[in-house]
Amino acid sequence: MSTAVRSIGQHDRLSLVEHLDELRTRLIVSLVAVAIAFGFCMWQNHALLQLINRPLDAQTQKQVKAGNGPLGATYTVQRSALDVATQLRDVVATIERPGSGVATATRSALRGVEPALKPAITALSAPAQGNKPVTLGIGEPFTSTLGVALLFALILALPVVLYEIYGFLLPALSKEQRRATTPLMLAIPFLFVVGVFFGYFVVLPSAIRFFENFNSGEFDVLVQASQYYHFAAVTLIAMGLIFQIPVGVLAATRAAVITPRQLRRNRRYALVACGAVAAFLPGDLVTMLLEIVPLYLLFELSVLIATVVERRELRRARAAVGTAA
């Protein structure tokens, strides 16, 4: 009986039941990996929620400081109270000073006012806090936390899942095909994680800034948790998939669908395509330019890798012909 931990050779002959058993075992291993990652993410759900909320918090602080929305109104009152408390402290300090002309009994009575004002001034001096997602249903905090934990769990378990998929398909590949597909399988999770990081630090903050500032003076914007987390998940996953461009290009060249020479001759179309993808993503003009650069660099990296692989295959073919001769 075959298992996921046993390597199946290309020339091994397995029955249908054995193939199904191997598939079942690999599915179980993948599900266990996702479950373990999900348990870890649920344990650290507060840190993950703070992590996914940080772009929203950072991008809405400007609106809060401007006094927009419920948090902005609260922050305006806070700053006014801070000004009053600071002025009161200065007045009390002036009255308590010897030679102020105020009676000694009065100065003694005011002696405890300034120490009492210090913690209040410290609390009122806290910086503006940005928006946090709001929940509208009694169970939404729980379901939103589950969704965020599952998203991060899938990202963490991705290498294991891809390894099991590759292990199941490996026996059907020849030695040359294995040599070609192994680098691709190793590159997929790496590029996906890089794309997620790029989406988190560049695309998601820009998208939030664009949408939060659009006609912000006309609305009190309250961001619903489920919609925000869905938007963040789609953005991050989309960027992870977009960063698979080198894998797709290399697979296409290996399948002889297109050649590296054709890719080099059509760079201008690739640049237009990168611009179209960047324009589709939300953000301003500066953000779009920041998104075009890595996308085009990914294309150039794809062309370079495909060219190197093509030249290496040509050298091998020539060496094989020379050996045969």
Order of alpha helices (4+ residues) and beta strands (2+ residues): alpha-alpha-alpha-alpha-alpha-alpha-alpha-alpha-alpha-alpha-alpha-alpha-alpha
